[in-house]
């Protein structure tokens, strides 16, 4: 028995001759279960088997059967003596005819017949299915899809850029279901096996043409009853817009927010952090600024009208913070920390800053660092960091500096035990850098990396649950979400009484190789065992986005590019538009297309919530020869900042809260009737990662102007840390004040106990 297609040569110099002394049925040595099924008329309405195997001067029925079986097909057919075709059914209205019409000897065995001109000797295993002449599918379509006709592709290019190759199973049902899943309301099939997704408007913008329906006449491999376009012809469909897959909102005027120039910059930041002293820390990659740069600068937003007073230069950084992680610690002074860095000693870096001063009042403290006294256990470039529910600091992943070997492990600060290796980090390197980390209300740790996510046990960091694969692009499900395929992630708001499952949101990303930026956000309730990812299409593609959580529970999506990946010179077409994502609206109606900026914010850009409720937009170091290193600092003003409504104000005495504690504030202006409060976690922004982000709407009640805020109940709903407390009168937030919740259970205030570091105590 022939068992491989390798027995079929490519020679076609020998032509088989007709003979009446042999029949196709005389074939012997067929693969087990295969048998002769008769002579069929081919090509009356197109090929009746569409997979073509190489012609051969040694062709026999046995060799064709073996070739088709090896290729995974259940039907084989010989034609013209030396041609072999495969399929899983007789299609295109192939009909049985007299065996005598298959009269051409097999090129490799004159004792057998191998079809004839437009006649096939058919062999099959199992039941042989035949299909009538196909038509364009107009009924039985999924969802709200409707058949529209046949389209001609433009002379150069394609109408729709998202192509999916489905050589075995393409059909209107399969193709259009995929398009709809990712929010595309136009789609079609071409060349039988190609599926395309896009928008109706693309037909005009890409110069598609309407052609006769008869031009689309290639059978669908996944459903031979129907046609799937043809060469340069699309059988196309559109979603009925009476029930659209998504609805983007288009606010105008002040409702669209605005970008505003804020202050001339002195640095291209790598990380920005709003300090509990009301000032904003900027730290830079070594070599970005002047050769004599100290690498750290603090901005006082209250002094932006006075450039020299607005900026302060800090000293103390001794190693390069290039692609490090940053956090605000839960100690009583809210020290800021960065860990990791580019190479050498920087890789092990642990750097601390004690914020001092206040808006309008001078700060004097500098950064502190001494690698000989305190350092990471392992070198880390592009790690992530998180405050755990017990108050200690978890550091995850990275590389051994300067595009080196992976660092597929995690460690704790203050140092406890050895590093722990993680198979999932090793396996997904190098597309898992700057992973997304969040403490879940159940106590588990959510980790999002590359196109995977899991929940870790905080006791031993074993996996409690492997979540479904994170969806990517419609034409590449394996698109990634973390550096260098960089997207951004947020935890959606938690609201008292904290009974609803928490939802994680990830937006943007890109693909390996082709670097096609992702045009969707995905979300999941990771603690719900039955949960899967929900896909919401974004108005444009975006890689390297930044997301800032706003005090009203919405999220600003900004910055990034429409093509490429993260890194120097690896992305193009800046995305200048801002998107507002509102999780209180129905899925696929949550995105509003907001104002545009004129400033490209690409690699190494940031977005961070300020105490007045606006978003500081900074940075960009693309090194692409087209867009500059960006020193200008902007703010995005959300609609509530432009409404003209007065901000509510309040006073508070107790700024150090225990879990579950009822804390009294006095509202000094604003209607308390419908007032609410939000707690916004202290964030360090870098590479699309908002380390420390958390949005909490605590229980809030008022009697007159005396209001009570009830702190979250435990360290899982609210890990220990510093939060901006806003009160909101309708949509309008107050200026925030900083409060600490949960104390300092890991006693970070006494760490590190060395001579080079000043500690505040517990």
C-alpha positions in Angstrom: 0.0 0.0 0.0 1.3 3.5 -0.8 1.4 5.5 2.4 2.8 8.9 1.4 2.5 11.6 -1.2 6.2 11.3 -1.8 5.6 8.5 -4.2 3.9 10.9 -6.6 6.5 12.5 -8.9 6.1 15.8 -10.6 6.8 14.6 -14.1 4.0 15.0 -16.6 5.9 14.2 -19.9 4.1 10.9 -20.4 0.4 10.9 -21.5 -1.8 8.0 -20.7 -3.7 6.3 -23.5 -7.3 5.1 -23.7 -8.0 1.4 -23.4 -11.1 -0.7 -22.9 -9.4 -3.7 -21.3 -9.1 -2.3 -17.8 -11.4 -0.5 -15.3 -10.9 1.8 -12.4 -12.5 -0.9 -10.2 -9.5 -3.2 -11.0 -7.3 -1.1 -8.6 -5.8 -3.3 -5.9 -3.7 -2.5 -2.8 -5.9 0.5 -1.8 -5.6 1.9 1.7 -7.8 0.1 4.2 -11.5 1.0 3.9 -11.2 2.8 0.6 -13.2 1.6 -2.4 -14.1 2.6 -6.0 -17.4 4.6 -6.2 -17.8 5.2 -9.9 -17.0 7.6 -12.8 -18.1 11.2 -12.2 -18.5 14.1 -14.6 -16.1 16.9 -13.6 -16.0 20.6 -14.3 -19.5 21.1 -15.7 -20.0 23.7 -13.0 -16.4 23.8 -11.5 -14.1 21.2 -10.1 -15.9 18.4 -8.2 -12.8 17.9 -6.0 -10.8 21.1 -5.3 -7.6 20.0 -3.7 -5.0 19.3 -6.4 -2.1 16.9 -5.9 1.0 16.9 -8.1 0.5 15.3 -11.5 2.7 12.2 -12.1 3.9 10.0 -14.9 3.7 7.2 -12.4 0.1 7.9 -11.3 -2.2 5.1 -10.2 -5.5 5.0 -8.3 -3.6 3.6 -5.3 -1.1 6.4 -5.3 -3.8 9.1 -5.5 -5.8 7.4 -2.7 -2.7 7.3 -0.5 -1.9 11.0 -1.3 -5.4 12.1 -0.3 -5.5 10.0 2.8 -2.1 11.5 3.9 -3.5 15.0 3.3 -6.5 14.3 5.5 -9.2 13.8 2.9 -11.8 11.1 2.5 -12.3 11.3 -1.3 -9.8 10.9 -4.2 -10.3 11.3 -7.9 -8.0 10.6 -10.9 -8.4 12.5 -14.2 -6.5 12.6 -17.5 -4.6 9.5 -16.5 -2.0 11.3 -14.4 -3.9 14.0 -12.4 -5.0 13.5 -8.7 -7.6 15.5 -6.8 -8.8 15.3 -3.2 -11.8 16.4 -1.2 -14.3 15.3 1.4 -17.3 15.2 -0.9 -18.4 15.5 -4.5 -19.2 19.2 -5.0 -20.3 21.6 -7.7 -23.1 19.2 -8.9 -20.8 16.4 -9.9 -23.0 13.5 -11.3 -22.3 9.8 -11.8 -21.9 8.5 -15.3 -21.1 5.3 -17.1 -17.7 3.6 -16.0 -16.9 3.4 -19.7 -16.5 7.2 -19.8 -13.5 6.9 -17.5 -11.5 5.3 -20.3 -7.9 6.7 -19.9 -5.2 4.3 -18.6 -3.4 5.3 -15.5 0.0 6.7 -16.4 1.7 4.4 -13.9 -0.4 1.2 -14.5 -2.1 0.6 -17.9 -4.2 -2.1 -16.2 -6.1 0.6 -14.4 -8.3 3.5 -15.5 -7.6 7.0 -14.2 -10.6 9.0 -15.4 -10.5 10.8 -18.8 -11.1 14.4 -20.0 -13.5 16.0 -17.5 -14.1 12.6 -16.0 -12.9 11.4 -12.6 -12.5 7.9 -11.2 -13.7 8.4 -7.7 -12.5 6.5 -4.6 -13.7 7.1 -1.1 -13.7 5.9 2.5 -17.0 5.9 4.4 -20.1 7.5 3.0 -19.7 9.5 -0.2 -21.6 12.8 0.0 -22.5 14.7 -3.1 -23.6 18.4 -3.3 -25.7 20.1 -5.9 -24.4 23.1 -7.8 -23.8 25.7 -5.1 -25.5 29.1 -4.8 -24.7 32.2 -2.8 -25.9 31.8 0.8 -28.8 34.2 1.5 -30.7 32.4 4.3 -29.6 30.6 7.5 -27.0 33.2 8.2 -25.7 33.8 11.7 -26.9 36.8 13.7 -28.1 39.8 11.7 -26.0 39.2 8.6 -27.5 39.9 5.2 -26.2 38.9 1.8 -25.3 41.9 -0.4 -23.8 40.5 -3.6 -20.4 40.1 -5.4 -17.6 42.7 -5.1 -14.6 43.2 -7.2 -11.3 43.9 -5.5 -9.4 47.1 -6.4 -6.6 46.7 -9.0 -4.0 47.1 -6.2 -4.7 45.9 -2.7 -7.8 44.7 -0.8 -11.1 46.2 0.3 -10.7 44.8 3.8 -7.3 44.5 5.4 -8.2 41.7 7.9 -7.7 38.4 6.1 -8.2 34.9 7.7 -7.2 31.9 5.7 -9.6 28.9 6.3 -8.6 26.3 3.7 -10.7 23.5 5.3 -13.7 25.2 6.8 -14.4 28.6 5.2 -18.1 29.4 4.8 -20.4 32.4 5.3 -21.3 31.1 8.7 -17.7 30.5 9.8 -16.3 33.7 8.3 -19.1 36.1 9.4 -19.2 34.7 12.9 -15.5 35.5 13.3 -16.1 39.0 11.9 -19.0 39.7 14.3 -17.1 38.4 17.3 -14.5 41.2 16.8 -17.1 43.9 16.0 -16.8 44.0 12.2 -20.1 44.7 10.4 -19.0 43.9 6.9 -17.3 40.7 5.7 -16.9 38.3 2.8 -15.2 35.3 1.3 -12.8 35.2 -1.6 -11.0 32.4 -3.5 -13.1 29.9 -1.6 -10.8 29.7 1.4 -10.2 33.4 2.3 -12.3 35.3 4.8 -12.2 39.1 5.1 -13.6 41.4 7.8 -14.0 45.2 7.8 -16.5 48.0 7.4 -19.0 48.9 4.7 -17.3 52.3 4.3 -14.1 50.5 3.1 -15.8 49.5 -0.1 -15.8 53.2 -1.3 -12.6 54.3 0.3 -10.7 51.3 -1.2 -12.3 51.5 -4.6 -14.2 48.3 -4.5 -16.7 47.7 -7.4 -20.0 45.9 -7.7 -19.8 42.9 -10.1 -22.3 40.4 -11.4 -23.3 37.8 -8.8 -22.2 35.1 -11.3 -18.6 36.3 -10.8 -18.6 34.8 -7.4 -18.5 31.1 -8.2 -15.8 29.3 -6.1 -17.2 26.7 -3.7 -16.9 27.1 0.0 -14.6 24.4 1.4 -16.5 24.4 4.7 -20.0 24.2 3.1 -20.0 23.1 -0.5 -23.7 24.1 -0.9 -22.6 27.7 -1.3 -20.1 29.9 -3.1 -17.3 31.8 -1.4 -16.3 34.5 -3.9 -13.8 33.8 -6.6 -10.5 35.2 -7.8 -10.4 38.8 -6.8 -14.2 38.6 -6.1 -15.9 38.7 -2.7 -19.2 37.2 -1.8 -20.0 40.0 0.7 -22.4 40.5 3.6 -23.3 43.3 6.0 -24.7 43.4 9.5 -28.2 44.8 9.7 -27.7 48.3 11.3 -31.0 48.3 13.1 -29.2 46.2 15.7 -25.6 47.2 15.4 -22.7 45.2 16.9 -21.4 48.3 18.6 -22.3 51.9 19.1 -19.5 54.5 19.6 -20.5 57.8 21.0 -19.4 61.1 19.4 -19.6 63.9 22.0 -18.8 67.4 20.8 -17.6 70.6 22.4 -16.8 70.4 26.1 -18.4 67.0 26.2 -15.5 65.7 24.2 -12.9 67.0 26.7 -9.8 68.8 25.6 -6.1 68.5 25.5 -4.3 71.6 27.0 -0.6 72.5 27.1 0.3 72.4 30.8 4.0 73.3 31.2 7.3 73.2 29.3 9.2 70.1 30.3 12.7 69.6 31.5 12.8 65.8 31.0 11.5 63.0 28.8 10.1 60.8 31.5 10.2 57.0 31.7 8.0 56.8 34.8 5.6 59.4 36.3 4.2 59.2 39.8 1.8 61.5 41.7 3.2 61.9 45.2 1.3 62.2 48.4 3.0 65.6 48.7 0.8 66.9 45.7 3.8 66.9 43.3 4.6 64.7 40.4 7.8 62.7 40.1 9.5 62.3 36.6 12.4 59.9 36.3 14.2 59.4 33.0 16.2 56.8 31.2 19.9 57.7 31.3 21.1 59.4 28.2 17.7 60.7 27.2 18.4 64.2 28.5 21.6 66.2 28.8 24.8 64.3 29.8 24.8 66.0 33.2 21.1 65.2 34.0 20.5 63.8 37.4 17.6 61.7 36.0 14.9 62.8 38.4 12.7 65.9 38.5 9.7 66.9 40.5 6.8 69.1 39.2 4.7 71.2 41.4 1.4 71.6 39.5 0.5 74.7 41.6 3.4 76.5 40.1 3.1 75.9 36.4 2.9 79.6 35.7 6.4 80.0 37.2 8.7 77.7 35.3 11.6 78.0 37.7 9.4 77.3 40.7 7.4 74.5 39.0 10.4 72.2 38.5 12.9 70.8 41.0 16.0 68.8 40.2 16.6 65.8 42.5 19.8 64.0 43.1 20.6 60.5 44.5 19.9 58.2 41.6 23.1 56.2 41.0 21.9 53.7 38.4 19.8 53.7 35.3 16.0 53.4 35.8 15.6 52.5 32.1 12.6 50.2 32.0 12.3 49.7 35.7 9.1 49.3 37.8 7.7 51.8 40.2 5.2 52.0 43.1 4.1 54.1 46.1 4.7 52.2 49.3 2.1 51.9 52.1 4.5 53.3 54.7 3.3 56.4 56.6 5.1 58.9 54.3 4.2 57.3 51.0 7.8 56.7 49.7 8.2 56.0 46.1 10.3 53.1 44.8 11.7 52.0 41.5 13.2 48.5 41.0 15.3 47.0 38.2 16.9 48.8 35.3 18.8 48.5 32.1 22.1 46.7 32.7 24.9 45.9 35.2 24.2 47.2 38.7 21.1 49.0 37.4 19.5 45.6 36.8 19.5 45.0 40.6 18.5 48.6 41.5 16.3 49.5 44.4 15.8 53.2 44.7 13.6 55.1 47.3 12.3 58.7 47.5 10.5 60.2 50.5 8.1 62.9 49.2 8.2 66.1 51.3 7.0 69.6 51.0 3.5 70.5 49.6 2.0 72.4 46.7 3.6 75.8 46.7 6.1 74.9 49.4 9.6 73.7 48.7 10.6 70.1 48.8 14.2 69.2 49.7 14.5 65.3 49.8 16.5 63.4 47.2 16.4 59.8 45.9 18.4 57.3 47.9 20.2 54.3 46.5 23.0 52.0 47.5 23.3 48.7 45.6 25.9 47.4 48.1 23.3 47.6 50.9 20.0 46.8 49.2 19.3 45.2 45.8 17.1 42.7 44.0 18.1 39.1 44.2 18.0 38.8 40.4 18.8 41.3 37.6 15.5 42.6 36.0 14.8 44.8 33.0 11.1 45.4 32.2 9.7 43.9 35.5 6.4 44.7 37.1 5.7 45.3 40.8 2.7 45.2 43.0 1.8 45.7 46.7 0.4 42.5 48.0 -2.5 42.1 50.4 0.0 41.6 53.2 1.7 44.9 52.4 4.9 43.4 51.0 6.1 44.1 47.4 6.0 41.5 44.7 8.4 41.9 41.7 7.7 39.7 38.6 9.6 38.8 35.5 11.8 40.9 33.3 15.0 40.1 31.4 18.7 40.0 32.4 19.2 43.5 31.0 19.8 44.9 27.5 17.7 42.4 25.6 19.3 39.5 27.5 18.0 36.1 28.7 14.6 35.9 30.4 14.2 36.3 34.1 11.2 33.9 34.4 10.7 34.2 38.2 9.5 36.4 41.0 10.7 37.7 44.3 9.6 39.7 47.3 10.7 42.9 49.0 11.7 43.0 51.8 13.6 39.9 50.8 11.9 36.7 51.9 13.2 33.4 50.7 14.7 32.7 47.2 13.2 33.6 43.9 10.5 31.3 42.5 10.7 30.1 38.9 7.5 30.3 36.8 7.1 28.0 33.8 4.6 30.4 32.2 7.1 33.2 32.2 9.8 31.0 30.7 7.5 29.7 28.0 6.2 33.1 26.9 9.4 35.1 26.9 10.1 37.7 25.4 6.5 38.7 24.9 5.5 38.8 28.6 7.4 41.8 29.9 5.8 44.4 32.2 3.0 41.9 33.1 -0.2 43.2 34.5 -0.6 42.5 38.3 -3.6 43.0 40.5 -4.8 41.7 43.9 -8.2 40.2 43.5 -11.0 40.5 46.1 -10.7 36.7 46.7 -7.0 37.3 47.6 -5.6 35.7 44.5 -3.2 37.6 42.3 -4.3 38.3 38.7 -1.4 38.1 36.2 -1.8 39.1 32.6 1.1 38.4 30.2 1.5 37.9 26.5 -1.9 36.4 25.5 -2.5 34.5 28.7 -3.7 35.2 32.2 -3.9 33.3 35.4 -4.7 33.6 39.1 -1.8 32.9 41.6 -2.1 31.7 45.2 -0.5 34.5 47.3 0.8 32.0 49.8 3.0 30.0 47.4 2.4 31.5 44.0 1.1 28.3 42.5 -1.6 28.7 39.9 -5.2 28.7 41.2 -6.8 29.1 37.8 -5.5 29.3 34.2 -7.9 31.7 32.5 -9.0 31.3 28.8 -6.5 32.7 26.3 -6.8 36.4 25.8 -8.3 37.1 22.4 -6.1 39.0 20.0 -7.0 40.3 16.5 -9.7 38.9 14.3 -7.0 37.6 11.9 -4.5 36.7 14.6 -6.0 35.3 17.8 -2.5 35.0 19.2 -1.8 38.8 19.3 -0.2 39.8 22.6 -1.0 42.4 25.2 2.2 43.0 27.2 5.6 44.5 26.1 6.8 44.5 23.4 3.3 43.9 22.0 2.2 46.5 24.5 -1.4 47.1 25.6 -2.7 48.6 28.8 -4.7 47.1 31.7 -7.0 48.3 34.4 -9.1 46.9 37.2 -12.7 48.2 36.8 -14.4 49.9 39.8 -15.2 48.0 43.0 -18.3 49.3 44.7 -19.7 48.9 48.2 -20.9 46.4 49.4 -18.4 44.7 47.1 -20.6 41.7 46.2 -20.2 42.0 42.4 -17.3 40.1 40.8 -14.5 42.4 39.8 -13.7 42.9 36.1 -10.3 43.2 34.4 -10.0 45.4 31.3 -7.1 45.1 28.7 -7.0 47.4 25.7 -4.7 47.5 22.6 -1.6 45.4 21.8 0.0 44.0 18.7 1.1 41.0 16.8 4.4 39.2 16.5 6.1 39.7 13.1 3.5 41.7 11.1 3.2 44.1 14.1 -0.5 44.8 13.4 -1.8 46.9 16.3 -4.9 45.6 18.0 -8.2 47.4 17.7 -10.1 46.1 20.7 -10.5 46.0 24.4 -11.2 42.7 26.2 -12.6 42.1 29.7 -13.2 39.2 32.1 -14.4 38.5 35.6 -11.4 36.3 36.6 -13.0 35.0 39.8 -16.1 33.8 38.0 -15.4 30.2 37.1 -17.7 30.3 34.1 -16.2 33.6 32.8 -14.7 34.2 29.4 -13.3 37.2 27.6 -15.7 39.8 26.2 -14.4 41.6 23.1 -15.2 45.3 22.4 -14.0 46.9 19.3 -12.1 50.2 19.6 -12.6 53.0 17.1 -8.9 52.7 15.9 -5.9 50.4 16.3 -3.6 51.2 19.2 -0.3 49.8 20.5 1.4 51.4 23.4 -1.7 52.9 24.8 -1.9 54.4 28.3 -5.1 54.2 30.4 -5.8 56.6 33.3 -8.6 55.8 35.8 -10.8 58.8 36.5 -12.6 59.6 39.8 -16.1 59.2 38.2 -15.3 55.6 37.4 -14.5 56.1 33.7 -11.2 55.4 32.0 -9.2 57.6 29.6 -7.5 55.7 26.8 -4.7 57.8 25.2 -1.3 57.8 23.5 0.2 55.1 21.4 0.5 54.2 17.7 -1.7 52.6 15.1 0.9 50.2 13.8 4.0 48.5 15.2 5.3 47.3 18.5 6.9 49.0 21.5 10.5 49.9 21.3 12.7 52.5 19.6 11.7 53.1 16.0 9.3 50.2 15.9 6.0 51.9 15.6 4.4 54.5 13.2 1.2 56.5 12.7 0.7 58.1 16.1 -2.8 57.7 17.6 -3.7 61.3 18.5 -7.3 60.6 19.6 -8.5 60.0 23.2 -11.2 57.5 24.1 -13.4 57.6 27.2 -14.5 54.1 28.4 -17.5 54.1 30.6 -18.2 50.7 32.3 -21.6 51.7 33.5 -22.9 51.6 29.9 -23.8 48.3 28.0 -21.0 46.3 26.5 -20.1 47.6 23.0 -21.6 51.0 23.9 -19.0 52.1 26.4 -16.5 54.0 24.2 -16.8 57.7 23.3 -14.5 59.3 20.8 -13.0 62.3 22.5 -10.7 65.2 21.6 -7.5 65.0 19.7 -4.0 66.2 20.5 -1.4 67.3 18.0 1.5 65.8 20.0 2.7 62.3 19.2 2.9 60.2 22.4 4.7 56.9 21.4 7.2 54.8 23.2 7.9 55.9 26.8 4.8 58.0 27.2 2.6 58.2 30.3 -0.9 59.2 31.5 -1.6 59.7 35.1 -4.5 61.1 37.2 -3.8 64.4 39.0 -5.4 65.6 42.2 -7.7 68.1 40.3 -9.2 65.2 38.3 -7.4 66.0 35.0 -4.9 63.6 33.4 -1.3 64.5 33.0 0.0 63.4 29.6 3.8 63.2 29.2 6.7 61.7 27.5 7.5 60.0 24.1 11.0 58.8 23.1 10.4 57.0 19.8 13.8 57.5 18.2 12.2 57.0 14.8 13.6 60.0 12.9 10.1 61.5 12.5 8.7 62.3 15.9 10.8 64.1 18.5 11.8 63.2 22.1 8.8 64.9 23.7 9.4 67.4 26.5 6.1 69.1 26.4 3.6 68.2 29.2 -0.1 68.3 28.5 -3.2 67.7 30.5 -6.4 66.1 29.2 -9.4 67.8 30.7 -12.4 65.4 31.0 -15.9 66.7 30.3 -16.5 67.3 34.0 -13.6 69.7 34.1 -15.1 71.8 31.4 -18.8 71.8 32.5 -18.5 75.1 34.4 -20.0 73.4 37.5 -18.2 74.3 40.7 -16.1 71.7 42.4 -17.3 70.4 45.7 -14.9 70.9 48.6 -14.4 69.1 51.9 -12.2 68.9 55.0 -10.9 65.8 56.6 -8.9 65.2 59.8 -8.3 61.4 59.8 -6.1 60.4 56.8 -4.9 57.1 58.1 -7.8 54.6 58.0 -8.2 51.1 59.3 -10.2 48.6 57.3 -14.0 49.0 57.8 -13.5 52.3 59.7 -16.2 55.0 59.4 -14.4 58.3 58.7 -16.1 61.6 59.0 -15.6 64.5 56.5 -17.1 67.9 56.4 -18.4 69.1 53.0 -17.8 72.8 52.8 -19.4 73.3 49.4 -21.6 71.2 47.1 -24.9 69.5 47.2 -24.6 66.4 49.4 -28.0 65.0 48.3 -26.5 62.8 45.5 -22.9 63.0 46.5 -20.6 60.0 46.4 -16.9 59.3 47.0 -14.2 57.5 45.1 -10.8 56.2 46.2 -8.1 56.2 43.5 -5.0 54.1 44.1 -1.5 55.7 43.9 -0.2 55.0 40.4 3.2 54.9 38.7 2.7 55.0 35.0 5.1 53.4 32.5 4.8 51.3 29.3 1.0 51.1 29.4 1.2 49.8 33.0 -0.4 51.7 35.8 1.2 50.0 38.8 -0.9 50.5 41.9 -4.2 51.3 40.0 -7.4 50.7 41.8 -10.8 52.4 41.8 -13.1 52.0 44.8 -16.5 53.6 45.4 -16.9 53.1 49.2 -20.1 53.3 51.2 -20.8 57.1 51.6 -23.7 58.8 53.4 -24.4 62.4 54.6 -26.4 64.1 57.3 -26.4 67.7 56.3 -22.8 68.7 55.5 -21.4 65.9 57.7 -20.6 62.9 55.6 -19.3 59.4 56.5 -17.0 57.4 54.3 -16.6 53.7 55.3 -13.2 52.3 54.5 -13.1 49.1 52.4 -13.5 46.0 54.6 -10.2 44.1 54.1 -6.8 43.9 52.5 -8.1 41.9 49.5 -10.6 44.4 48.3 -8.2 47.1 49.1 -4.5 46.2 49.5 -2.6 48.5 51.9 -1.7 51.7 50.3 -2.3 55.4 49.6 -5.4 56.6 47.8 -6.7 59.9 46.4 -10.1 60.6 48.1 -12.5 62.5 45.8 -16.0 63.5 46.5 -18.3 63.9 43.5 -21.3 66.3 43.3 -23.0 64.8 40.2 -20.2 64.3 37.7 -17.9 66.9 39.2 -15.0 65.7 41.4 -13.4 67.7 44.2 -9.7 68.2 44.5 -8.5 65.0 46.1 -6.8 64.5 49.4 -4.5 61.6 50.1 -5.5 59.0 52.7 -3.8 55.8 53.7 -5.8 52.6 54.1 -4.7 49.4 55.9 -1.6 50.7 57.5 1.8 49.2 56.9 1.5 45.5 57.8 4.8 44.5 56.3 6.6 47.2 58.3 8.1 48.8 55.2 8.5 51.9 57.2 11.5 50.2 58.9 13.0 49.0 55.7 15.7 49.0 54.5 17.5 49.1 57.8 20.9 50.4 56.5 22.9 53.5 56.8 22.2 54.8 53.3 18.5 55.0 53.6 16.3 57.2 55.8 13.2 55.3 57.1 10.0 56.9 58.5 9.2 54.0 60.9 5.9 52.3 61.3 
